[in-house]
């Protein structure tokens, strides 16, 4: 694999944000790109993980499936704080 999807099961579904300490520890131990997963519950959790760690990507599922947050609102938030997000459509 050319990257690692890091899923923190302790944060999964908690909606309290990504586990930054875990992300940083893994990033120090590996040389491949890391994708943050598990814990997002609001738009700022994405900008926080990019600003506070060196992850190359971040994902969420539950908050979108439950319609608590719209994908477009996350992308707009990211653009507003100066973090590139792929905007399609």
Number of C-alpha atoms within 10 A of each C-alpha: 5 7 12 15 13 17 18 15 12 10 16 19 16 14 16 14 21 26 22 17 11 15 22 16 11 16 18 10 8 11 11 13 16 21 18 28 22 24 26 28 21 19 19 15 18 24 20 14 22 18 12 12 17 17 19 13 15 19 14 20 16 17 17 14 10 9 10 11 16 14 15 12 12 18 18 16 16 20 15 11 11 10 14 11 13 8 10 5 3
